[in-house]
């Protein structure tokens, strides 16, 4: 009698297909995309994209939301995002250290990028370090808890603090090998920085561009307490 295929084998096969891998990499920025947008990103026809997306939804890697005439796709949850980031770390580890970041696109991703809606890269790691060093959070990578000083600082920035459990925790950054923030509060922080115009999203990349005002204001924030 043939043993049942382990579920992780099916999930790995779903991720490993080149077209689906491209779609998942697009969804890693934490935003919703239509099937048409994902088809264009992956370079396939709309019917082909629909078949791939159905499989991603069926395997629990993506979710879909119907709104009006459109269906929007997003990663299923943070666990999927973290798994994909871990695979990126494994793939990145196979590259020679001297050539890893030569491509301009990779340098941009390393400096600042979105990872399932939170800030990653050098800026994300620096932000996490800043909050820890200033005593704005306590705890460890499993769960960071806002202190009174941290709550006050976020209110000064205009960040809305929800009552969600486990609002802030660490996520190992695949390029920096240190923690950046993840969780609902991390998403709120990145949204705030984008709304203020400090960071700007690209059209077809997870890389985030630091504006002139962002360089000044985020620079001042990161230098706080140093």
C-alpha positions in Angstrom: 0.0 0.0 0.0 1.4 3.4 -1.0 1.8 5.9 1.8 -0.2 9.1 1.5 1.8 12.0 0.2 2.8 14.4 3.0 1.0 17.7 2.8 4.3 19.6 2.9 5.3 17.9 -0.4 2.2 19.3 -2.1 2.8 22.7 -0.6 6.5 22.6 -1.8 5.4 21.6 -5.3 2.9 24.5 -5.3 5.6 27.0 -4.4 8.2 25.4 -6.7 6.5 26.0 -10.0 8.2 29.0 -11.6 4.9 30.7 -12.5 3.4 30.3 -9.1 6.7 31.4 -7.5 6.6 34.6 -9.4 3.0 35.2 -8.2 3.9 34.5 -4.6 6.9 36.8 -4.8 4.5 39.6 -6.0 2.1 38.9 -3.1 5.0 39.1 -0.6 4.5 42.9 -0.3 1.3 42.3 1.6 -1.1 43.9 -0.9 -4.1 42.5 -2.9 -3.7 41.9 -6.6 -6.2 40.9 -9.3 -5.6 37.8 -11.4 -4.9 40.0 -14.4 -2.2 41.9 -12.5 -0.6 38.6 -11.4 -0.9 37.1 -14.9 1.0 40.1 -16.3 3.7 39.9 -13.5 4.2 36.2 -14.3 4.0 36.6 -18.0 1.1 34.1 -18.6 -2.4 34.3 -20.0 -5.4 35.1 -17.8 -6.8 31.5 -18.0 -3.4 30.0 -17.0 -3.1 32.5 -14.1 -6.5 31.5 -12.9 -5.5 27.8 -12.8 -2.3 28.6 -10.8 -4.2 30.9 -8.4 -6.8 28.3 -7.7 -4.1 25.8 -6.7 -2.5 28.4 -4.5 -5.8 29.0 -2.7 -6.6 25.3 -2.5 -3.2 24.6 -0.8 -3.7 27.4 1.7 -0.9 29.6 0.3 -3.1 32.5 -0.9 -6.6 33.8 -0.2 -9.1 35.6 -2.4 -11.6 38.3 -1.7 -14.5 39.1 -4.1 -15.4 42.8 -4.4 -17.8 43.8 -7.1 -16.8 42.3 -10.4 -13.2 41.8 -9.2 -11.4 39.0 -7.2 -8.4 40.1 -5.3 -5.6 37.8 -4.2 -3.3 38.0 -1.2 -1.0 35.7 0.8 -2.9 33.5 3.1 -1.2 34.7 6.3 2.1 35.7 7.9 3.2 32.1 8.2 3.2 31.8 4.4 5.2 35.0 4.2 7.7 33.9 6.7 8.1 30.5 4.9 8.8 32.3 1.6 11.3 34.6 3.2 13.0 31.6 4.7 13.3 30.0 1.2 14.8 33.3 0.0 17.4 33.0 2.7 18.2 29.5 1.6 18.4 30.5 -2.0 20.5 33.6 -1.2 22.9 31.5 0.8 23.9 29.7 -2.4 25.1 32.9 -4.0 28.8 34.0 -3.7 29.2 36.8 -1.1 31.0 39.0 -3.6 28.2 38.9 -6.2 25.1 38.8 -4.0 24.1 42.4 -4.1 25.7 43.6 -7.4 22.4 43.9 -9.2 20.8 47.3 -8.7 17.4 45.7 -8.0 18.9 43.6 -5.2 20.6 46.6 -3.7 17.2 48.4 -3.5 15.5 45.4 -2.0 18.2 45.1 0.6 17.9 48.7 1.7 14.2 48.8 2.1 11.4 46.5 1.0 7.9 45.5 2.1 7.6 42.0 3.6 3.9 41.1 4.0 3.1 44.7 4.8 5.9 45.4 7.2 9.3 47.2 6.7 12.2 44.9 5.9 15.8 45.4 4.8 18.4 47.7 6.3 15.8 50.2 7.3 13.5 47.6 8.9 16.4 46.1 10.9 17.5 49.6 12.0 14.0 50.5 13.1 13.8 47.3 15.3 17.2 48.1 16.8 16.1 51.7 17.5 12.9 50.7 19.3 14.9 48.2 21.5 17.8 50.5 22.2 15.4 53.3 23.2 13.3 51.1 25.5 10.2 51.6 23.4 9.7 47.9 23.4 10.5 45.1 25.8 10.7 41.3 25.3 12.4 39.3 22.6 11.8 38.3 19.0 9.0 36.0 20.0 7.0 39.0 21.1 7.9 42.6 21.6 5.7 44.6 24.0 5.3 48.3 23.8 6.4 50.3 26.8 4.7 53.5 28.0 7.5 55.4 26.2 7.0 53.4 23.1 3.3 54.0 23.1 3.9 57.8 23.5 6.4 57.8 20.6 4.0 56.0 18.3 1.2 58.4 19.2 3.5 61.3 18.3 4.0 59.7 14.9 0.2 59.3 14.5 0.3 55.4 14.4 -2.9 53.8 15.4 -2.3 51.1 18.1 -4.9 48.4 17.9 -5.8 45.9 20.6 -4.7 42.9 18.5 -2.8 40.2 20.5 0.9 39.7 19.7 1.1 43.1 17.9 4.9 43.1 17.4 7.4 40.2 17.0 10.6 39.6 15.2 11.1 38.3 11.7 14.6 37.2 10.6 15.5 39.5 7.7 16.8 37.4 4.8 19.3 39.9 3.6 20.5 41.3 7.0 20.3 38.1 9.1 18.9 40.1 12.0 15.3 40.8 13.1 13.0 43.4 11.7 9.5 43.9 13.1 6.5 41.9 12.0 2.9 41.8 13.2 -0.1 44.1 13.0 1.7 47.1 14.6 4.6 46.7 12.1 2.1 46.9 9.3 0.6 50.1 10.8 4.1 51.6 11.1 4.9 51.0 7.4 1.4 52.3 6.4 2.2 55.5 8.4 5.6 56.0 6.8 4.0 55.6 3.3 1.1 57.9 4.1 3.5 60.5 5.3 5.4 60.2 2.0 8.6 59.1 3.7 8.6 55.8 1.8 7.2 55.2 -1.7 6.2 51.9 -3.2 7.4 50.8 -6.6 5.0 49.6 -9.4 6.5 46.1 -9.9 8.9 45.5 -7.0 8.8 45.1 -3.2 11.6 47.7 -3.0 10.6 50.9 -1.2 12.2 54.2 -2.1 13.2 56.7 0.6 12.0 60.2 -0.2 13.9 63.4 0.8 11.5 64.0 3.7 11.8 60.3 4.7 15.6 60.6 4.7 15.3 63.5 7.1 12.5 62.3 9.3 13.3 58.6 9.5 16.9 59.5 9.9 16.0 61.6 12.9 13.9 58.8 14.3 16.6 56.2 13.9 19.1 58.5 15.6 16.8 59.0 18.6 18.7 58.1 21.8 22.0 57.6 20.1 
